[in-house]
Amino acid sequence: MDSTASLHGGTAAEPARPHYTAEEKRRRILAIMAASSGNLVEWFDFYVYAFGAIYFAAAFFPKSDPTAQLLNTAGVFAAGFLMRPIGGWMFGRIGDRRGRRTAMLLSVAMMCVGSLLIAAVPTYEKIGAWAPVLLLAARLLQGLSVGGEYGTTATYMSEVALRGLRGFLSSFQYVTLIGGQLLAVLVIVILQQVLDEQELRAWGWRIPFVVGAVAAVAALLLRRTLHETSTAETRGSRVAGSFTGILRHHRGAFFTVLGYTAGGSLIFYTFTTYMQKYLVNSAGMSVRTASNVMTVCLFVFMCLQPLFGALSDRIGRRSNMMLFGALGAIATVPIFTALQHVQSAVEAGALIILALAIVSFYTSVSAIVKAELFPPEVRAMGVGFAYAISNAVFGGSAEYVALWLKNAGREPLFYWYVSAMMVIAFLVSLRLPRRGYLHDAH
């Protein structure tokens, strides 16, 4: 497969596509599939912890009441989230200095080890305090892995995608990201139908982690077939994988990614992970109804990604991002306000899908917009580290801020907070160049 120097694309709408042989098209599309399969596994493994925590919390924190047990497991989940910036830096450096393929192989292998550790770790009853310590260690490994996965996969997929279809093909990173979350929910639902409550709490909760580890091995084998997209020249550059090099020569690009990822991560987690709680606590829906609504909405959201990615190939990535910021700023408060007074699940679903369609302007092109801002020698570092910082700070805090403001009796302030961040995302999007480092000319 060609090196980065012959992989082309732009921030503006792309010109006529070059001629690719049938074999080249096949190889590149298979590479997209192999790279994104690992992404799906990574996010399945990371989120199955959150969905299964209600069943294994007592196995690791038995001396607490149920609420405290869940808080303890949530704390371990948050610790994994906070490891993402470190993972973004570490794997970004590996991706720029040792190659994208090497970084992707290491990230999925690390996720496999973390999942196996959770599946096999003895309970508190058997090894005492070592049980939660090992659980925390496993989650830290998974947090590092996910933190590194985004930047390296985004970089690789943007470099390997066919010109003229870069937005469409790169959008499959979020297809598999959302798909991993949905698959985690599906596995838990199937286990709930097959096993009773006692079996799930005793040993059934371990099954999803075994499934995730086996899937990670399959993804590892697929990724071993990938061709490297970076060159020996870029990997050997004095500034390759250097954060100092980014700040010295590409500071504007780095802070641009920080700026629009802050708003993008905040609104993404607001209308995905937090929305189920909002439907129950603020809209008055039952837990089961809210779960069903969000499952359908997330499925639709996943299907929207290629459509909005293809749109960016026509109107340009910069236009996508400006529409995201502008529509998000205008529509967030009205959508939240309307959700408080919905009369049916269908009405709630329609409003959430509208919000997720706006978010899709961002998520579908998130990977390639970032990649187009950096030259190949610092691309994985620039994409992964900047994303991980904003994602951890703004995405990771979305639910906490929303619930804290609701508890304080100031819930509408959260709507305006999200809207304000969308205004910032719009303003930052104005800084996006019309042509990026992934050149258009052969």
C-alpha positions as a Markdown table, in Angstrom:
| # | Residue | x | y | z |
|---|---|---|---|---|
| 1 | Met | 0.0 | 0.0 | 0.0 |
| 2 | Asp | 1.2 | 3.5 | -0.8 |
| 3 | Ser | 2.9 | 5.6 | 1.8 |
| 4 | Thr | 1.4 | 8.8 | 3.3 |
| 5 | Ala | 3.0 | 10.8 | 0.6 |
| 6 | Ser | 0.6 | 9.3 | -1.9 |
| 7 | Leu | -2.5 | 9.3 | 0.2 |
| 8 | His | -4.6 | 12.4 | -0.7 |
| 9 | Gly | -7.5 | 14.4 | 0.6 |
| 10 | Gly | -8.5 | 17.9 | 1.6 |
| 11 | Thr | -10.5 | 19.9 | 4.1 |
| 12 | Ala | -12.6 | 21.4 | 1.3 |
| 13 | Ala | -14.9 | 19.4 | -1.0 |
| 14 | Glu | -12.6 | 17.1 | -2.9 |
| 15 | Pro | -12.0 | 17.3 | -6.7 |
| 16 | Ala | -12.5 | 14.5 | -9.2 |
| 17 | Arg | -11.3 | 11.2 | -7.9 |
| 18 | Pro | -8.1 | 9.6 | -9.1 |
| 19 | His | -8.1 | 6.3 | -10.9 |
| 20 | Tyr | -7.6 | 3.3 | -8.6 |
| 21 | Thr | -7.2 | -0.2 | -9.8 |
| 22 | Ala | -9.7 | -2.7 | -8.6 |
| 23 | Glu | -7.0 | -4.4 | -6.5 |
| 24 | Glu | -6.0 | -1.1 | -4.9 |
| 25 | Lys | -9.7 | -0.3 | -4.0 |
| 26 | Arg | -10.1 | -3.7 | -2.5 |
| 27 | Arg | -7.0 | -3.5 | -0.4 |
| 28 | Arg | -7.9 | -0.1 | 0.9 |
| 29 | Ile | -11.4 | -1.0 | 1.8 |
| 30 | Leu | -10.3 | -4.2 | 3.5 |
| 31 | Ala | -7.8 | -2.1 | 5.5 |
| 32 | Ile | -10.6 | 0.2 | 6.6 |
| 33 | Met | -12.6 | -2.8 | 7.7 |
| 34 | Ala | -9.7 | -4.3 | 9.6 |
| 35 | Ala | -8.8 | -1.1 | 11.3 |
| 36 | Ser | -12.4 | -0.3 | 12.3 |
| 37 | Ser | -13.0 | -3.9 | 13.6 |
| 38 | Gly | -10.4 | -3.3 | 16.3 |
| 39 | Asn | -12.1 | 0.0 | 17.1 |
| 40 | Leu | -15.5 | -1.8 | 17.6 |
| 41 | Val | -13.8 | -4.4 | 19.9 |
| 42 | Glu | -12.1 | -1.6 | 21.9 |
| 43 | Trp | -15.3 | 0.2 | 22.6 |
| 44 | Phe | -17.2 | -2.9 | 23.3 |
| 45 | Asp | -14.7 | -3.9 | 26.0 |
| 46 | Phe | -14.6 | -0.5 | 27.5 |
| 47 | Tyr | -18.4 | 0.0 | 27.8 |
| 48 | Val | -19.4 | -3.5 | 28.8 |
| 49 | Tyr | -17.9 | -2.7 | 32.2 |
| 50 | Ala | -20.4 | 0.2 | 32.6 |
| 51 | Phe | -23.4 | -1.9 | 31.6 |
| 52 | Gly | -22.4 | -5.0 | 33.7 |
| 53 | Ala | -21.3 | -3.1 | 36.8 |
| 54 | Ile | -24.7 | -3.6 | 38.5 |
| 55 | Tyr | -24.0 | -7.4 | 38.6 |
| 56 | Phe | -20.3 | -7.5 | 39.6 |
| 57 | Ala | -20.1 | -4.5 | 42.0 |
| 58 | Ala | -20.7 | -6.6 | 45.1 |
| 59 | Ala | -18.0 | -9.1 | 44.1 |
| 60 | Phe | -15.3 | -6.4 | 44.5 |
| 61 | Phe | -16.8 | -4.1 | 47.1 |
| 62 | Pro | -18.9 | -6.4 | 49.3 |
| 63 | Lys | -18.8 | -4.3 | 52.6 |
| 64 | Ser | -20.6 | -1.3 | 51.1 |
| 65 | Asp | -24.3 | -0.7 | 50.5 |
| 66 | Pro | -25.5 | -1.2 | 46.9 |
| 67 | Thr | -25.3 | 2.6 | 46.1 |
| 68 | Ala | -21.7 | 2.7 | 47.5 |
| 69 | Gln | -20.8 | -0.4 | 45.5 |
| 70 | Leu | -21.9 | 1.3 | 42.3 |
| 71 | Leu | -20.1 | 4.5 | 43.2 |
| 72 | Asn | -16.9 | 2.5 | 43.8 |
| 73 | Thr | -17.2 | 0.7 | 40.4 |
| 74 | Ala | -18.1 | 4.1 | 38.8 |
| 75 | Gly | -14.9 | 5.5 | 40.3 |
| 76 | Val | -12.9 | 2.8 | 38.7 |
| 77 | Phe | -14.6 | 3.5 | 35.4 |
| 78 | Ala | -13.7 | 7.2 | 35.7 |
| 79 | Ala | -10.1 | 6.2 | 36.4 |
| 80 | Gly | -10.0 | 4.4 | 33.1 |
| 81 | Phe | -11.5 | 7.5 | 31.4 |
| 82 | Leu | -8.8 | 9.8 | 32.9 |
| 83 | Met | -6.1 | 7.5 | 31.5 |
| 84 | Arg | -7.1 | 8.4 | 28.0 |
| 85 | Pro | -4.8 | 11.5 | 27.7 |
| 86 | Ile | -1.9 | 9.4 | 28.7 |
| 87 | Gly | -2.9 | 6.8 | 26.2 |
| 88 | Gly | -3.3 | 9.4 | 23.5 |
| 89 | Trp | 0.2 | 10.7 | 24.2 |
| 90 | Met | 1.9 | 7.3 | 24.5 |
| 91 | Phe | 0.3 | 5.7 | 21.4 |
| 92 | Gly | 0.5 | 8.9 | 19.4 |
| 93 | Arg | 4.2 | 8.9 | 19.9 |
| 94 | Ile | 4.4 | 5.2 | 19.0 |
| 95 | Gly | 2.3 | 5.7 | 15.9 |
| 96 | Asp | 4.5 | 8.6 | 14.6 |
| 97 | Arg | 7.8 | 7.0 | 15.5 |
| 98 | Arg | 7.2 | 3.3 | 15.1 |
| 99 | Gly | 4.2 | 3.3 | 12.7 |
| 100 | Arg | 0.4 | 3.3 | 12.8 |
| 101 | Arg | 0.2 | -0.5 | 12.4 |
| 102 | Thr | 2.4 | -1.1 | 15.4 |
| 103 | Ala | 0.4 | 1.3 | 17.6 |
| 104 | Met | -2.9 | -0.3 | 16.6 |
| 105 | Leu | -1.6 | -3.8 | 17.3 |
| 106 | Leu | -0.4 | -2.7 | 20.8 |
| 107 | Ser | -3.6 | -0.9 | 21.7 |
| 108 | Val | -5.9 | -3.8 | 20.9 |
| 109 | Ala | -3.5 | -6.3 | 22.6 |
| 110 | Met | -3.6 | -4.1 | 25.7 |
| 111 | Met | -7.4 | -4.1 | 25.7 |
| 112 | Cys | -7.4 | -7.9 | 25.4 |
| 113 | Val | -5.2 | -8.2 | 28.5 |
| 114 | Gly | -7.4 | -5.8 | 30.4 |
| 115 | Ser | -10.5 | -7.8 | 29.5 |
| 116 | Leu | -9.0 | -11.1 | 30.4 |
| 117 | Leu | -7.8 | -9.7 | 33.7 |
| 118 | Ile | -11.3 | -8.6 | 34.6 |
| 119 | Ala | -12.8 | -11.9 | 33.5 |
| 120 | Ala | -10.3 | -13.9 | 35.6 |
| 121 | Val | -9.7 | -11.8 | 38.7 |
| 122 | Pro | -10.9 | -13.5 | 41.9 |
| 123 | Thr | -13.5 | -11.8 | 44.1 |
| 124 | Tyr | -13.0 | -9.8 | 47.3 |
| 125 | Glu | -14.2 | -12.9 | 49.3 |
| 126 | Lys | -11.2 | -14.9 | 48.0 |
| 127 | Ile | -8.3 | -12.4 | 47.8 |
| 128 | Gly | -9.5 | -9.5 | 49.8 |
| 129 | Ala | -8.4 | -5.9 | 48.9 |
| 130 | Trp | -6.3 | -7.3 | 46.0 |
| 131 | Ala | -9.6 | -7.8 | 44.1 |
| 132 | Pro | -10.5 | -4.1 | 43.6 |
| 133 | Val | -6.8 | -3.3 | 43.1 |
| 134 | Leu | -6.6 | -5.8 | 40.2 |
| 135 | Leu | -9.9 | -4.4 | 38.8 |
| 136 | Leu | -8.5 | -0.9 | 38.9 |
| 137 | Ala | -5.3 | -2.1 | 37.2 |
| 138 | Ala | -7.3 | -3.7 | 34.4 |
| 139 | Arg | -9.3 | -0.6 | 33.9 |
| 140 | Leu | -6.2 | 1.6 | 33.7 |
| 141 | Leu | -4.9 | -0.7 | 31.0 |
| 142 | Gln | -8.2 | -0.4 | 29.1 |
| 143 | Gly | -8.2 | 3.4 | 29.6 |
| 144 | Leu | -4.7 | 3.6 | 28.1 |
| 145 | Ser | -5.8 | 1.4 | 25.2 |
| 146 | Val | -8.9 | 3.4 | 24.3 |
| 147 | Gly | -7.0 | 6.6 | 24.7 |
| 148 | Gly | -4.4 | 5.4 | 22.1 |
| 149 | Glu | -7.0 | 3.7 | 19.9 |
| 150 | Tyr | -8.8 | 6.9 | 18.7 |
| 151 | Gly | -5.8 | 8.8 | 17.4 |
| 152 | Thr | -4.0 | 5.9 | 15.7 |
| 153 | Thr | -7.1 | 4.5 | 14.1 |
| 154 | Ala | -8.3 | 8.0 | 13.0 |
| 155 | Thr | -4.8 | 8.7 | 11.5 |
| 156 | Tyr | -4.6 | 5.3 | 9.7 |
| 157 | Met | -8.1 | 5.4 | 8.3 |
| 158 | Ser | -7.7 | 8.9 | 7.0 |
| 159 | Glu | -4.4 | 8.0 | 5.3 |
| 160 | Val | -5.6 | 4.8 | 3.7 |
| 161 | Ala | -9.1 | 6.0 | 2.6 |
| 162 | Leu | -9.8 | 6.5 | -1.1 |
| 163 | Arg | -9.7 | 10.1 | -2.2 |
| 164 | Gly | -13.1 | 11.5 | -2.9 |
| 165 | Leu | -14.5 | 9.0 | -0.4 |
| 166 | Arg | -12.4 | 10.0 | 2.6 |
| 167 | Gly | -15.3 | 11.5 | 4.6 |
| 168 | Phe | -17.5 | 8.5 | 3.9 |
| 169 | Leu | -14.9 | 5.9 | 4.7 |
| 170 | Ser | -13.5 | 7.7 | 7.8 |
| 171 | Ser | -17.0 | 7.9 | 9.2 |
| 172 | Phe | -16.8 | 4.1 | 9.9 |
| 173 | Gln | -14.7 | 4.9 | 12.9 |
| 174 | Tyr | -17.8 | 6.3 | 14.7 |
| 175 | Val | -20.0 | 3.6 | 13.2 |
| 176 | Thr | -17.8 | 1.0 | 15.0 |
| 177 | Leu | -17.5 | 3.2 | 18.1 |
| 178 | Ile | -21.3 | 3.4 | 18.5 |
| 179 | Gly | -21.6 | -0.2 | 17.4 |
| 180 | Gly | -19.3 | -1.2 | 20.2 |
| 181 | Gln | -21.6 | 0.4 | 22.7 |
| 182 | Leu | -24.7 | -1.2 | 21.2 |
| 183 | Leu | -23.1 | -4.6 | 21.1 |
| 184 | Ala | -22.2 | -4.3 | 24.8 |
| 185 | Val | -25.9 | -3.6 | 25.6 |
| 186 | Leu | -27.0 | -6.5 | 23.3 |
| 187 | Val | -24.7 | -9.0 | 25.1 |
| 188 | Ile | -26.0 | -7.9 | 28.5 |
| 189 | Val | -29.6 | -8.2 | 27.3 |
| 190 | Ile | -29.0 | -11.7 | 25.9 |
| 191 | Leu | -27.4 | -12.8 | 29.2 |
| 192 | Gln | -30.4 | -11.4 | 31.1 |
| 193 | Gln | -32.7 | -13.6 | 29.0 |
| 194 | Val | -30.5 | -16.8 | 29.4 |
| 195 | Leu | -29.4 | -16.5 | 33.1 |
| 196 | Asp | -31.2 | -15.6 | 36.2 |
| 197 | Glu | -30.2 | -12.8 | 38.5 |
| 198 | Gln | -28.3 | -15.0 | 40.9 |
| 199 | Glu | -26.2 | -16.6 | 38.1 |
| 200 | Leu | -25.4 | -13.2 | 36.6 |
| 201 | Arg | -24.1 | -11.9 | 39.9 |
| 202 | Ala | -22.2 | -15.1 | 40.7 |
| 203 | Trp | -20.4 | -15.7 | 37.4 |
| 204 | Gly | -22.4 | -14.6 | 34.4 |
| 205 | Trp | -21.0 | -11.1 | 34.5 |
| 206 | Arg | -17.6 | -12.5 | 33.5 |
| 207 | Ile | -18.9 | -13.8 | 30.1 |
| 208 | Pro | -18.9 | -10.4 | 28.3 |
| 209 | Phe | -15.3 | -9.8 | 29.2 |
| 210 | Val | -14.3 | -13.2 | 27.9 |
| 211 | Val | -16.2 | -12.4 | 24.7 |
| 212 | Gly | -14.4 | -9.1 | 24.5 |
| 213 | Ala | -11.0 | -10.7 | 24.9 |
| 214 | Val | -11.7 | -13.3 | 22.2 |
| 215 | Ala | -12.9 | -10.6 | 19.9 |
| 216 | Ala | -9.8 | -8.6 | 20.6 |
| 217 | Val | -7.6 | -11.6 | 19.5 |
| 218 | Ala | -9.6 | -11.7 | 16.3 |
| 219 | Ala | -9.1 | -8.0 | 15.7 |
| 220 | Leu | -5.4 | -8.4 | 16.4 |
| 221 | Leu | -5.1 | -11.1 | 13.7 |
| 222 | Leu | -6.9 | -8.8 | 11.3 |
| 223 | Arg | -4.7 | -5.9 | 12.0 |
| 224 | Arg | -1.6 | -7.9 | 11.4 |
| 225 | Thr | -2.6 | -7.9 | 7.7 |
| 226 | Leu | -2.5 | -4.1 | 7.5 |
| 227 | His | 0.0 | -2.2 | 5.5 |
| 228 | Glu | 1.9 | 0.6 | 7.1 |
| 229 | Thr | 0.9 | 4.1 | 5.8 |
| 230 | Ser | 3.7 | 6.2 | 7.3 |
| 231 | Thr | 7.2 | 6.3 | 5.7 |
| 232 | Ala | 10.6 | 5.6 | 7.1 |
| 233 | Glu | 11.4 | 9.3 | 6.4 |
| 234 | Thr | 8.5 | 10.6 | 8.5 |
| 235 | Arg | 9.2 | 8.1 | 11.3 |
| 236 | Gly | 12.8 | 9.1 | 11.4 |
| 237 | Ser | 12.1 | 12.8 | 11.5 |
| 238 | Arg | 13.6 | 14.7 | 14.4 |
| 239 | Val | 10.2 | 15.9 | 15.6 |
| 240 | Ala | 8.3 | 12.6 | 14.9 |
| 241 | Gly | 5.9 | 11.9 | 17.7 |
| 242 | Ser | 7.2 | 15.0 | 19.6 |
| 243 | Phe | 4.7 | 17.1 | 21.6 |
| 244 | Thr | 7.3 | 19.8 | 21.7 |
| 245 | Gly | 7.4 | 19.8 | 17.9 |
| 246 | Ile | 3.6 | 20.2 | 17.8 |
| 247 | Leu | 3.6 | 23.2 | 20.1 |
| 248 | Arg | 6.5 | 24.8 | 18.3 |
| 249 | His | 5.3 | 24.3 | 14.7 |
| 250 | His | 1.6 | 23.3 | 14.8 |
| 251 | Arg | 0.3 | 25.0 | 18.0 |
| 252 | Gly | -2.7 | 26.5 | 16.1 |
| 253 | Ala | -3.8 | 23.1 | 14.8 |
| 254 | Phe | -3.4 | 21.5 | 18.2 |
| 255 | Phe | -5.6 | 24.2 | 20.0 |
| 256 | Thr | -8.1 | 24.1 | 17.1 |
| 257 | Val | -8.6 | 20.4 | 17.8 |
| 258 | Leu | -8.8 | 21.0 | 21.5 |
| 259 | Gly | -11.5 | 23.7 | 20.9 |
| 260 | Tyr | -13.9 | 21.8 | 18.7 |
| 261 | Thr | -13.4 | 18.4 | 20.4 |
| 262 | Ala | -14.4 | 20.0 | 23.7 |
| 263 | Gly | -17.8 | 20.9 | 22.2 |
| 264 | Gly | -18.1 | 17.7 | 20.2 |
| 265 | Ser | -17.3 | 15.4 | 23.1 |
| 266 | Leu | -19.7 | 17.3 | 25.4 |
| 267 | Ile | -22.7 | 17.1 | 23.1 |
| 268 | Phe | -21.9 | 13.5 | 22.1 |
| 269 | Tyr | -21.9 | 12.2 | 25.6 |
| 270 | Thr | -24.9 | 14.5 | 26.5 |
| 271 | Phe | -27.2 | 12.9 | 23.9 |
| 272 | Thr | -25.8 | 9.4 | 24.2 |
| 273 | Thr | -24.8 | 8.2 | 27.7 |
| 274 | Tyr | -26.5 | 10.9 | 29.7 |
| 275 | Met | -29.7 | 11.1 | 27.7 |
| 276 | Gln | -31.1 | 7.8 | 29.2 |
| 277 | Lys | -30.9 | 9.3 | 32.7 |
| 278 | Tyr | -32.4 | 12.5 | 31.5 |
| 279 | Leu | -35.4 | 10.7 | 30.1 |
| 280 | Val | -36.0 | 9.0 | 33.5 |
| 281 | Asn | -35.1 | 11.9 | 35.8 |
| 282 | Ser | -36.4 | 14.9 | 33.9 |
| 283 | Ala | -38.9 | 13.6 | 31.3 |
| 284 | Gly | -40.5 | 11.1 | 33.7 |
| 285 | Met | -40.1 | 8.0 | 31.6 |
| 286 | Ser | -39.7 | 4.5 | 33.0 |
| 287 | Val | -36.2 | 2.9 | 32.9 |
| 288 | Arg | -37.3 | 0.3 | 30.4 |
| 289 | Thr | -38.9 | 2.8 | 28.1 |
| 290 | Ala | -35.9 | 5.1 | 28.2 |
| 291 | Ser | -33.6 | 2.1 | 27.5 |
| 292 | Asn | -35.7 | 1.1 | 24.5 |
| 293 | Val | -35.8 | 4.7 | 23.1 |
| 294 | Met | -32.0 | 5.1 | 23.4 |
| 295 | Thr | -31.3 | 1.7 | 21.8 |
| 296 | Val | -33.3 | 2.7 | 18.8 |
| 297 | Cys | -31.7 | 6.2 | 18.7 |
| 298 | Leu | -28.2 | 4.9 | 18.9 |
| 299 | Phe | -28.8 | 2.5 | 16.1 |
| 300 | Val | -30.1 | 5.3 | 13.9 |
| 301 | Phe | -27.2 | 7.4 | 15.0 |
| 302 | Met | -24.8 | 4.7 | 13.9 |
| 303 | Cys | -26.5 | 4.5 | 10.5 |
| 304 | Leu | -26.3 | 8.2 | 10.0 |
| 305 | Gln | -22.5 | 8.4 | 10.1 |
| 306 | Pro | -21.7 | 7.2 | 6.5 |
| 307 | Leu | -24.4 | 9.6 | 5.1 |
| 308 | Phe | -23.0 | 12.6 | 6.8 |
| 309 | Gly | -19.4 | 11.5 | 6.0 |
| 310 | Ala | -20.4 | 11.3 | 2.3 |
| 311 | Leu | -21.9 | 14.7 | 2.6 |
| 312 | Ser | -18.6 | 16.1 | 3.7 |
| 313 | Asp | -17.0 | 14.7 | 0.5 |
| 314 | Arg | -19.4 | 17.0 | -1.4 |
| 315 | Ile | -19.6 | 20.2 | 0.7 |
| 316 | Gly | -16.2 | 20.0 | 2.5 |
| 317 | Arg | -15.2 | 19.1 | 6.1 |
| 318 | Arg | -15.1 | 22.8 | 7.1 |
| 319 | Ser | -18.8 | 23.2 | 6.1 |
| 320 | Asn | -19.8 | 20.1 | 8.0 |
| 321 | Met | -18.1 | 21.5 | 11.2 |
| 322 | Met | -19.6 | 25.0 | 10.8 |
| 323 | Leu | -23.1 | 23.4 | 10.4 |
| 324 | Phe | -22.5 | 21.3 | 13.5 |
| 325 | Gly | -21.5 | 24.3 | 15.6 |
| 326 | Ala | -24.3 | 26.6 | 14.3 |
| 327 | Leu | -27.1 | 24.1 | 14.5 |
| 328 | Gly | -26.0 | 22.7 | 17.9 |
| 329 | Ala | -25.9 | 26.3 | 19.3 |
| 330 | Ile | -29.4 | 27.0 | 18.0 |
| 331 | Ala | -31.2 | 23.7 | 18.6 |
| 332 | Thr | -29.8 | 22.4 | 22.0 |
| 333 | Val | -32.0 | 24.4 | 24.4 |
| 334 | Pro | -35.2 | 23.9 | 22.4 |
| 335 | Ile | -34.6 | 20.2 | 22.1 |
| 336 | Phe | -34.0 | 19.8 | 25.8 |
| 337 | Thr | -37.0 | 22.0 | 26.7 |
| 338 | Ala | -39.2 | 19.9 | 24.4 |
| 339 | Leu | -38.0 | 16.7 | 25.9 |
| 340 | Gln | -39.1 | 17.7 | 29.3 |
| 341 | His | -42.7 | 17.7 | 28.1 |
| 342 | Val | -42.8 | 14.8 | 25.7 |
| 343 | Gln | -46.0 | 12.7 | 25.8 |
| 344 | Ser | -44.7 | 9.5 | 24.1 |
| 345 | Ala | -41.6 | 7.5 | 23.4 |
| 346 | Val | -41.9 | 8.2 | 19.7 |
| 347 | Glu | -41.9 | 11.9 | 20.3 |
| 348 | Ala | -38.8 | 11.6 | 22.5 |
| 349 | Gly | -37.1 | 9.4 | 20.0 |
| 350 | Ala | -37.7 | 11.9 | 17.2 |
| 351 | Leu | -36.3 | 14.8 | 19.2 |
| 352 | Ile | -33.2 | 12.8 | 20.2 |
| 353 | Ile | -32.6 | 11.6 | 16.6 |
| 354 | Leu | -32.8 | 15.2 | 15.5 |
| 355 | Ala | -30.1 | 16.1 | 18.1 |
| 356 | Leu | -28.0 | 13.2 | 17.0 |
| 357 | Ala | -28.3 | 14.1 | 13.4 |
| 358 | Ile | -26.8 | 17.5 | 14.3 |
| 359 | Val | -24.0 | 15.7 | 16.2 |
| 360 | Ser | -23.4 | 13.6 | 13.1 |
| 361 | Phe | -22.0 | 16.6 | 11.3 |
| 362 | Tyr | -19.2 | 16.3 | 13.8 |
| 363 | Thr | -18.8 | 12.6 | 14.5 |
| 364 | Ser | -18.8 | 11.5 | 10.9 |
| 365 | Val | -15.8 | 13.6 | 10.0 |
| 366 | Ser | -14.2 | 14.0 | 13.4 |
| 367 | Ala | -11.3 | 11.7 | 12.5 |
| 368 | Ile | -10.4 | 13.1 | 9.2 |
| 369 | Val | -10.8 | 16.8 | 10.1 |
| 370 | Lys | -8.2 | 16.2 | 12.9 |
| 371 | Ala | -5.9 | 14.2 | 10.7 |
| 372 | Glu | -5.9 | 16.8 | 7.9 |
| 373 | Leu | -4.5 | 19.5 | 10.3 |
| 374 | Phe | -1.2 | 17.7 | 11.0 |
| 375 | Pro | 1.7 | 16.6 | 8.8 |
| 376 | Pro | 2.5 | 12.8 | 8.9 |
| 377 | Glu | 5.4 | 13.0 | 11.4 |
| 378 | Val | 3.2 | 14.3 | 14.2 |
| 379 | Arg | -0.2 | 13.3 | 13.0 |
| 380 | Ala | -1.0 | 10.4 | 15.4 |
| 381 | Met | 0.3 | 12.5 | 18.4 |
| 382 | Gly | -1.6 | 15.6 | 17.3 |
| 383 | Val | -4.9 | 13.8 | 16.7 |
| 384 | Gly | -4.8 | 11.4 | 19.7 |
| 385 | Phe | -3.4 | 13.7 | 22.4 |
| 386 | Ala | -5.6 | 16.7 | 21.7 |
| 387 | Tyr | -8.7 | 14.6 | 21.4 |
| 388 | Ala | -8.0 | 12.7 | 24.6 |
| 389 | Ile | -7.5 | 15.8 | 26.6 |
| 390 | Ser | -10.8 | 17.5 | 25.6 |
| 391 | Asn | -12.7 | 14.2 | 25.6 |
| 392 | Ala | -11.6 | 13.4 | 29.2 |
| 393 | Val | -12.3 | 16.9 | 30.5 |
| 394 | Phe | -15.5 | 17.8 | 28.7 |
| 395 | Gly | -16.9 | 14.5 | 27.6 |
| 396 | Gly | -16.0 | 12.7 | 30.9 |
| 397 | Ser | -17.6 | 15.5 | 33.0 |
| 398 | Ala | -20.8 | 15.9 | 30.9 |
| 399 | Glu | -23.0 | 13.6 | 33.0 |
| 400 | Tyr | -21.6 | 14.8 | 36.3 |
| 401 | Val | -22.1 | 18.5 | 35.4 |
| 402 | Ala | -25.7 | 17.8 | 34.2 |
| 403 | Leu | -26.6 | 15.9 | 37.4 |
| 404 | Trp | -24.9 | 18.5 | 39.7 |
| 405 | Leu | -26.9 | 21.4 | 38.1 |
| 406 | Lys | -30.1 | 19.4 | 38.4 |
| 407 | Asn | -29.5 | 18.6 | 42.0 |
| 408 | Ala | -28.8 | 22.3 | 42.6 |
| 409 | Gly | -32.1 | 23.2 | 41.0 |
| 410 | Arg | -30.4 | 24.9 | 38.0 |
| 411 | Glu | -30.9 | 22.2 | 35.3 |
| 412 | Pro | -31.6 | 24.7 | 32.4 |
| 413 | Leu | -28.0 | 26.0 | 32.9 |
| 414 | Phe | -26.7 | 22.8 | 31.5 |
| 415 | Tyr | -28.6 | 23.3 | 28.3 |
| 416 | Trp | -27.1 | 26.7 | 27.9 |
| 417 | Tyr | -23.6 | 25.4 | 28.8 |
| 418 | Val | -23.9 | 22.9 | 25.9 |
| 419 | Ser | -25.1 | 25.6 | 23.6 |
| 420 | Ala | -22.2 | 27.9 | 24.6 |
| 421 | Met | -19.7 | 25.2 | 23.8 |
| 422 | Met | -21.4 | 24.8 | 20.4 |
| 423 | Val | -20.8 | 28.5 | 19.8 |
| 424 | Ile | -17.1 | 27.9 | 20.6 |
| 425 | Ala | -17.1 | 24.9 | 18.2 |
| 426 | Phe | -18.5 | 27.1 | 15.5 |
| 427 | Leu | -16.0 | 29.9 | 16.0 |
| 428 | Val | -13.1 | 27.4 | 16.1 |
| 429 | Ser | -14.4 | 25.7 | 12.9 |
| 430 | Leu | -13.9 | 29.1 | 11.1 |
| 431 | Arg | -10.2 | 28.5 | 11.7 |
| 432 | Leu | -10.2 | 25.3 | 9.7 |
| 433 | Pro | -8.2 | 25.5 | 6.5 |
| 434 | Arg | -9.8 | 24.8 | 3.2 |
| 435 | Arg | -7.0 | 22.4 | 2.3 |
| 436 | Gly | -5.1 | 20.2 | 4.8 |
| 437 | Tyr | -1.9 | 18.2 | 4.9 |
| 438 | Leu | -3.5 | 15.3 | 3.1 |
| 439 | His | -2.9 | 16.8 | -0.3 |
| 440 | Asp | -5.3 | 16.6 | -3.3 |
| 441 | Ala | -2.8 | 16.5 | -6.1 |
| 442 | His | -1.1 | 13.2 | -7.2 |
